[in-house]
Amino acid sequence: MKEFLKINPADNVVVAIQPLSAGTKINVDGEEITLLTDVPAGHKCALKDFAEGENIIKYGFPIGHARHAVKKGSYMDHEDIKTNLEGTLDYSDIQLKGLTKLQTSGEQLTFEGYERPDGQVGIRNEVWVLPTVGCVNGIIKQIVERTKAELENLDGIDGIFHFPHNYGCSQLSEDHENTKKILRNMVHHPNAGAILVVSLASSKSSVATTTRTA
């Protein structure tokens, strides 16, 4: 059985497939490396000596940088690696090379869309049926199917859709807040000209609607 995996030729770490003990010798691209520490299965091992701040390459891309100097053959975990994504990023001085500035000659550019009462503009005019809880997924599917079957045409409507999910019931704290945030954002999405919200209360489904005018 193979002991380790080097995912991309450019990587400067390998991943142990099985637990490796200190003193084990591994051959990587023709170079023999002696492990200085134990390396648990699924974790990284350094293929070189890392200086503090030097990038760790995995999947062919930097996944972070060394918090401190690390010797070749050493086990590397979150105490040794710091993400490159922290801190405030300033994009104000980025030059968009290769892009041509649109020349408008002062003309007013427009597109065909749907202006909503809250000032947003959608590029579609759809009807959405949303469940607050996963318990009513079957009901919202039936609502959409029957509505499509009974309407002779959808003149002015780009489509009727339902968005089932498995959340809402028994969620606590931040999990529940995230579900509410997603549903709230969908209700206010400019591509929806009308929204039907279906919930469950006292073993009976209840509905609430909100509409927009194009």
C-alpha positions as CSV (number, residue, x, y, z in Angstrom):
1,M,0.0,0.0,0.0
2,K,1.3,3.5,-0.9
3,E,2.4,5.4,2.1
4,F,1.8,9.0,0.9
5,L,0.3,11.0,-1.9
6,K,1.8,14.0,-3.7
7,I,-1.3,15.6,-5.3
8,N,0.3,18.0,-7.7
9,P,3.9,18.0,-9.2
10,A,4.4,21.6,-7.9
11,D,3.5,20.7,-4.3
12,N,6.1,21.1,-1.6
13,V,4.2,18.8,0.9
14,V,2.8,15.3,0.6
15,V,-0.2,13.8,2.4
16,A,0.3,10.6,4.5
17,I,-2.1,7.9,3.4
18,Q,-1.4,5.8,6.4
19,P,0.3,6.8,9.8
20,L,4.0,7.3,9.3
21,S,6.5,7.0,12.1
22,A,9.5,9.2,12.7
23,G,12.6,7.7,11.1
24,T,10.6,6.3,8.1
25,K,12.3,7.0,4.8
26,I,10.0,8.0,1.9
27,N,11.1,8.5,-1.7
28,V,9.6,11.5,-3.4
29,D,10.4,12.2,-7.0
30,G,13.7,10.3,-6.6
31,E,14.7,12.1,-3.4
32,E,14.9,10.1,-0.2
33,I,13.5,12.0,2.8
34,T,13.7,10.8,6.4
35,L,10.7,11.7,8.5
36,L,11.7,13.7,11.6
37,T,8.3,13.3,13.3
38,D,5.3,11.1,13.3
39,V,2.8,12.0,10.5
40,P,-0.8,11.0,11.1
41,A,-2.8,9.6,8.2
42,G,-4.4,12.4,6.1
43,H,-1.9,15.0,7.3
44,K,0.9,16.9,5.6
45,C,4.6,16.3,5.6
46,A,7.2,18.9,4.5
47,L,9.3,18.1,1.4
48,K,11.7,21.0,2.0
49,D,13.0,23.3,4.7
50,F,10.4,26.1,5.1
51,A,11.4,29.6,6.3
52,E,8.9,31.6,8.3
53,G,6.4,33.2,5.9
54,E,7.2,30.9,3.0
55,N,4.2,29.5,1.0
56,I,3.0,25.9,1.5
57,I,2.0,24.5,-1.9
58,K,-0.8,21.9,-2.1
59,Y,-3.0,21.1,-5.1
60,G,-0.5,23.2,-7.1
61,F,-1.5,26.4,-5.2
62,P,-0.5,28.2,-2.0
63,I,-2.8,27.0,0.8
64,G,-1.1,29.3,3.4
65,H,2.4,30.1,4.7
66,A,4.7,28.8,7.4
67,R,4.1,30.4,10.8
68,H,7.7,29.5,11.7
69,A,10.7,27.6,10.3
70,V,9.9,24.0,9.5
71,K,12.4,21.2,8.7
72,K,12.1,18.9,5.8
73,G,10.4,15.6,6.8
74,S,8.3,17.3,9.6
75,Y,4.6,16.9,10.2
76,M,2.7,20.2,9.4
77,D,-0.6,21.1,10.9
78,H,-2.6,24.3,11.8
79,E,0.0,25.3,14.3
80,D,2.6,25.4,11.5
81,I,0.5,26.9,8.8
82,K,-1.3,30.2,8.6
83,T,-3.8,31.1,6.0
84,N,-3.0,33.7,3.3
85,L,-6.6,35.0,3.4
86,E,-6.5,37.0,6.6
87,G,-6.3,40.7,6.8
88,T,-7.9,43.6,4.9
89,L,-7.5,43.4,1.1
90,D,-7.4,46.7,-0.8
91,Y,-8.3,46.4,-4.5
92,S,-8.4,50.1,-5.2
93,D,-5.0,50.1,-7.0
94,I,-5.5,46.9,-9.0
95,Q,-5.0,47.5,-12.7
96,L,-7.3,45.6,-15.0
97,K,-4.8,44.7,-17.7
98,G,-6.1,43.6,-21.1
99,L,-9.6,45.1,-20.6
100,T,-10.8,47.8,-22.9
101,K,-12.8,50.6,-21.3
102,L,-16.3,50.9,-22.7
103,Q,-16.7,54.0,-24.8
104,T,-20.3,55.4,-24.3
105,S,-19.9,58.9,-25.8
106,G,-22.1,60.1,-23.0
107,E,-25.1,58.1,-24.2
108,Q,-27.5,56.5,-21.7
109,L,-27.2,52.7,-21.7
110,T,-30.2,50.6,-20.9
111,F,-31.3,47.0,-20.9
112,E,-34.6,45.2,-20.7
113,G,-35.3,44.4,-17.1
114,Y,-37.8,44.6,-14.3
115,E,-37.6,47.5,-11.9
116,R,-38.8,46.6,-8.5
117,P,-40.4,49.0,-5.9
118,D,-37.3,48.8,-3.7
119,G,-35.1,50.1,-6.5
120,Q,-33.6,46.7,-7.5
121,V,-33.7,45.6,-11.1
122,G,-34.2,42.0,-12.2
123,I,-33.4,40.3,-15.4
124,R,-36.2,37.8,-15.0
125,N,-39.8,37.9,-13.9
126,E,-40.4,34.6,-12.1
127,V,-42.8,33.3,-9.5
128,W,-41.1,31.5,-6.6
129,V,-42.6,29.2,-4.0
130,L,-40.4,28.9,-0.9
131,P,-40.8,26.6,2.1
132,T,-39.8,27.9,5.6
133,V,-39.3,24.3,6.7
134,G,-38.4,21.0,4.9
135,C,-41.7,19.5,6.1
136,V,-43.6,21.2,3.3
137,N,-41.3,20.4,0.4
138,G,-43.9,18.0,-1.0
139,I,-46.6,20.7,-0.7
140,I,-44.7,23.4,-2.6
141,K,-43.9,20.9,-5.4
142,Q,-47.6,20.1,-5.8
143,I,-48.5,23.9,-5.8
144,V,-46.1,24.5,-8.6
145,E,-47.1,21.4,-10.6
146,R,-50.9,22.2,-10.3
147,T,-50.3,25.9,-11.1
148,K,-48.5,25.1,-14.3
149,A,-51.1,22.5,-15.3
150,E,-54.0,24.9,-14.7
151,L,-52.6,28.0,-16.4
152,E,-53.1,28.2,-20.1
153,N,-50.1,30.5,-20.6
154,L,-47.5,32.3,-18.6
155,D,-47.7,35.6,-20.4
156,G,-45.3,38.0,-18.8
157,I,-44.0,35.3,-16.4
158,D,-40.6,33.7,-17.2
159,G,-41.3,30.6,-15.1
160,I,-42.8,29.2,-11.8
161,F,-40.3,27.5,-9.5
162,H,-40.1,25.9,-6.1
163,F,-37.0,25.8,-3.9
164,P,-37.1,22.8,-1.5
165,H,-34.6,22.5,1.4
166,N,-34.2,20.3,4.4
167,Y,-33.8,22.9,7.0
168,G,-35.9,25.1,9.4
169,C,-37.2,22.4,11.9
170,S,-35.1,21.7,15.0
171,Q,-32.4,24.2,14.0
172,L,-30.7,26.2,16.7
173,S,-28.7,29.4,17.1
174,E,-26.6,30.4,14.1
175,D,-27.8,27.5,12.0
176,H,-31.4,28.8,12.2
177,E,-30.2,32.3,11.6
178,N,-28.4,31.3,8.4
179,T,-31.5,29.6,7.1
180,K,-33.6,32.7,7.8
181,K,-31.0,34.9,6.1
182,I,-31.0,32.8,3.0
183,L,-34.8,32.7,2.8
184,R,-35.0,36.5,3.5
185,N,-32.6,37.2,0.7
186,M,-34.6,35.1,-1.7
187,V,-37.8,36.9,-0.8
188,H,-36.1,40.1,-1.7
189,H,-34.4,38.8,-4.9
190,P,-35.2,41.1,-7.9
191,N,-35.6,38.2,-10.3
192,A,-38.8,37.2,-8.4
193,G,-41.9,39.2,-9.3
194,A,-44.0,37.2,-6.9
195,I,-43.2,35.0,-3.9
196,L,-45.3,32.4,-2.2
197,V,-44.0,31.4,1.2
198,V,-45.3,28.2,2.7
199,S,-44.8,27.3,6.4
200,L,-46.1,24.7,8.8
201,A,-48.0,25.5,12.0
202,S,-50.2,23.3,14.2
203,S,-49.9,20.4,11.8
204,K,-51.5,22.5,9.0
205,S,-49.8,24.4,6.2
206,S,-50.1,28.2,6.1
207,V,-49.1,30.5,3.4
208,A,-48.0,34.1,3.0
209,T,-47.5,35.9,-0.3
210,T,-45.6,38.9,-1.5
211,T,-45.8,40.4,-4.9
212,R,-43.8,42.9,-6.9
213,T,-44.8,44.9,-10.0
214,A,-42.6,45.0,-13.0
